[in-house]
Amino acid sequence: MKNKLLITSALAAGSLMAGSIANAQTYYEKGNGYGQSTTTIGGDLAIIYSAFRKQNGVVAGGTSGLNSSRGFGRESQLNVSNRGKLNNGLDYAAGFSLEFDGRGGSATTVATESASISNENVYVDLIIGNTTLTVGLDHVQRPYSGSVPAVFNITELMTAAGSKTTYNVGAKVSEAAHAGIIQSFPSLGLKASAIYAPRGQDAGGEDVNAVTKNLSTNSAYEIGLTGVNAFGINGLGLTGFLNNSAKTANTYYGNIKGVEYGISYNFGTVAIGYDKYKNENTLQDVAVYNGYGESVNNAVATTKKYGATYAIDGNQTLGLVKSVTDLSGSATNGLTETVTAIQYGYNFGPVAISATATKFNNLYSAAAGPVDQENGRMAQFRVTTKF
């Protein structure tokens, strides 16, 4: 469930972020006696209302002649995790999530969510002090939110409106089945990770058929670094990620690459931040890319994002986010997209609400063509909870 209220200023202290969980106890044999592990079940739920309007009469997806659209969305996720000790004394953790994101379409159509239900936060971890050896997918730290403070991460909202800005930087390695290592440095407030995926953008096939799926995708890797109160400086946040996946055929321009880095500082009631994302050969336009996101025209998207939040009191937070994306390549003709969002969030404890008003300029439309730049506005209201 990627679209969540971010942990910033006033919203960080509420029980919404902590959530209440139901615990069940399971047991395993350890030597001549018995140890104990804990199974935890929790979840997330979001109900969203959005209203969107484009000036040029083409909404996201290239639907011509439609000036506006509105409706409800939903996201729900069930998380199951287990923690305990191995019979050699080492710690372990394992878990998976079931995600239901409303992809079934209308009430009269057959749901199409099956492909996405089970491919989030799947993992088995072996924990050795501050070092974690992990295998799974969608589990390690990721460059989704970056460092920019916000009431709510607007990148998925931007993508839905048609912006080429994306949090899926480069090769999307963390969303593929991978193995890796996570290293924490508590005294420095830093966490580093390195993962390898034998087939980038492959979430894993069904057991014996795994070797026959997505054969055209190449291997990929990602390294990352995040910091909270980094280097002992209270309020300093850092992010940095780099990934790469080799192209799959000579008909595509080059390797899929992604770079993201950011910095933020929390002064107490005010937090500010900056992020920069660069996607090479990954601009997602079906007219010029294959199913694995590779470019035939050396397309590059570079995004600079700025943000600030202000905690009105212990429950209310205001936010301002601006994103500027420069697009290069023959398909985009050097466009510059801008997105500006004003946000408000209120924390009621187990339930939180947020509202976002967003203005878009110069969105690139594959249907309309690069010369027909689109402007638009979107308003969104969210009710979220954890349980």
Stockholm file with secondary structure:
# STOCKHOLM 1.0

chainA/1-387         MKNKLLITSALAAGSLMAGSIANAQTYYEKGNGYGQSTTTIGGDLAIIYSAFRKQNGVVAGGTSGLNSSRGFGRESQLNVSNRGKLNNGLDYAAGFSLEFDGRGGSATTVATESASISNENVYVDLIIGNTTLTVGLDHVQRPYSGSVPAVFNITELMTAAGSKTTYNVGAKVSEAAHAGIIQSFPSLGLKASAIYAPRGQDAGGEDVNAVTKNLSTNSAYEIGLTGVNAFGINGLGLTGFLNNSAKTANTYYGNIKGVEYGISYNFGTVAIGYDKYKNENTLQDVAVYNGYGESVNNAVATTKKYGATYAIDGNQTLGLVKSVTDLSGSATNGLTETVTAIQYGYNFGPVAISATATKFNNLYSAAAGPVDQENGRMAQFRVTTKF
#=GR chainA/1-387 SS CCCCBCCCHHHHTSHHHHCCCEEEEEEEEETTEEEEEEEEEEEEEEEEEEEEEETTSEETTTEETCCEEEEEEEEEEEEEEEEEECTTSCEEEEEEEEEECSTTCSTTSCCCCHHHHTCEEEEEEEEETTEEEEEEESCSCCSSSCSCCCSBCCHHHHHHHTCSCCSSCTTCGGGSCEEEEEEEETTTTEEEEEEEESSTTCCCCCGGGGGGSSTTCCCEEEEEEEEESGGGCTTEEEEEEEEEECCSSTTSCSCEEEEEEEEEEECSSEEEEEEEEEEESCCCCTTTBCTTCCBSSCCEEEEEEEEEEEECSSSEEEEEEEEEEEEESTTTTTCEEEEEEEEEEEECSSEEEEEEEEEEEEECCTTTCTTSCEEEEEEEEEEEEEC
#=GC SS_cons         CCCCBCCCHHHHTSHHHHCCCEEEEEEEEETTEEEEEEEEEEEEEEEEEEEEEETTSEETTTEETCCEEEEEEEEEEEEEEEEEECTTSCEEEEEEEEEECSTTCSTTSCCCCHHHHTCEEEEEEEEETTEEEEEEESCSCCSSSCSCCCSBCCHHHHHHHTCSCCSSCTTCGGGSCEEEEEEEETTTTEEEEEEEESSTTCCCCCGGGGGGSSTTCCCEEEEEEEEESGGGCTTEEEEEEEEEECCSSTTSCSCEEEEEEEEEEECSSEEEEEEEEEEESCCCCTTTBCTTCCBSSCCEEEEEEEEEEEECSSSEEEEEEEEEEEEESTTTTTCEEEEEEEEEEEECSSEEEEEEEEEEEEECCTTTCTTSCEEEEEEEEEEEEEC
//
